[in-house]
Amino acid sequence: MILFVLKRLALGVPMLLGLSVFIFLLLQLAPNDPAVYFLPANMRDPTQIDRVRRELGLDQPVVVQYYTWLRNVVTGDLGAAYSYGLPVTTVIGERLG
């Protein structure tokens, strides 16, 4: 029984990794630029959009973006919830608590 559980866990890790790559690439194919949504409508000039893209790391190659995201998730850094102005872990912790 323990061997069965260990096999399932060993197969689960590559499956989760593959699923995360698939979802990440799917989001990369979205037609809109995420940097635009972080700026108010009156500040959406190309200079400001480029600044936000640099701050968010969206100017990096896709492989670098995925590696950075995966490293942050594994270490527990889920980023910021921009609609709340708080870290995502704080928002989740408030909802769970």
QUIQUICOR-V224279 format. One record per residue. RES is the residue in three letters. SS is DSSP state (hx for helix, st for strand, lp for the rest). OMEGA is omega in degrees with one decimal (999 if undefined). NEAR is the number of other ideal C-beta (glycine too) atoms within 10 Angstrom. Layout:
# QUIQUICOR-V224279
{{RES:SS:OMEGA:NEAR} {RES:SS:OMEGA:NEAR}}
This chain:
# QUIQUICOR-V224279
{{MET:lp:-179.9:5} {ILE:hx:178.1:6} {LEU:hx:177.5:7} {PHE:hx:-179.9:8} {VAL:hx:178.9:9} {LEU:hx:177.0:10} {LYS:hx:179.7:10} {ARG:hx:177.9:9} {LEU:hx:179.1:9} {ALA:hx:177.6:9} {LEU:hx:-178.2:10} {GLY:hx:-178.0:10} {VAL:hx:177.7:9} {PRO:hx:178.7:9} {MET:hx:178.6:9} {LEU:hx:177.4:10} {LEU:hx:178.1:11} {GLY:hx:178.3:10} {LEU:hx:179.1:10} {SER:hx:176.6:14} {VAL:hx:-179.5:12} {PHE:hx:-178.9:10} {ILE:hx:179.0:10} {PHE:hx:179.7:14} {LEU:hx:177.1:11} {LEU:hx:177.3:9} {LEU:hx:177.2:9} {GLN:hx:-179.1:12} {LEU:lp:178.7:6} {ALA:lp:-173.1:8} {PRO:lp:-175.6:4} {ASN:lp:177.7:7} {ASP:lp:-178.6:12} {PRO:hx:-178.3:13} {ALA:hx:-178.9:19} {VAL:hx:-175.7:13} {TYR:hx:-179.4:10} {PHE:hx:-178.8:16} {LEU:lp:172.3:14} {PRO:lp:-175.4:7} {ALA:hx:-177.5:6} {ASN:hx:-179.6:6} {MET:hx:-174.5:11} {ARG:lp:172.7:14} {ASP:lp:-175.4:10} {PRO:hx:179.7:7} {THR:hx:179.9:7} {GLN:hx:179.0:15} {ILE:hx:177.7:17} {ASP:hx:178.8:13} {ARG:hx:179.8:13} {VAL:hx:178.0:19} {ARG:hx:177.9:17} {ARG:hx:-179.2:12} {GLU:hx:-179.1:11} {LEU:hx:-179.4:14} {GLY:lp:-178.8:11} {LEU:lp:176.8:16} {ASP:lp:179.1:13} {GLN:lp:173.9:14} {PRO:lp:-176.4:8} {VAL:hx:-179.1:11} {VAL:hx:178.9:8} {VAL:hx:178.0:11} {GLN:hx:-179.3:16} {TYR:hx:180.0:16} {TYR:hx:179.8:12} {THR:hx:179.0:12} {TRP:hx:-178.2:16} {LEU:hx:177.9:14} {ARG:hx:179.8:10} {ASN:hx:-179.6:12} {VAL:hx:-179.2:12} {VAL:hx:179.8:8} {THR:lp:175.8:8} {GLY:lp:178.0:7} {ASP:lp:-178.5:13} {LEU:lp:177.3:15} {GLY:lp:-176.2:12} {ALA:st:172.0:14} {ALA:st:-172.1:14} {TYR:lp:179.0:10} {SER:lp:178.7:7} {TYR:lp:-176.5:11} {GLY:lp:-178.1:8} {LEU:st:172.0:13} {PRO:st:-178.9:14} {VAL:hx:179.8:14} {THR:hx:177.2:14} {THR:hx:-179.9:13} {VAL:hx:178.7:16} {ILE:hx:179.1:12} {GLY:hx:177.2:11} {GLU:hx:-179.1:10} {ARG:hx:-179.6:7} {LEU:hx:-176.5:6} {GLY:lp:999:5}}
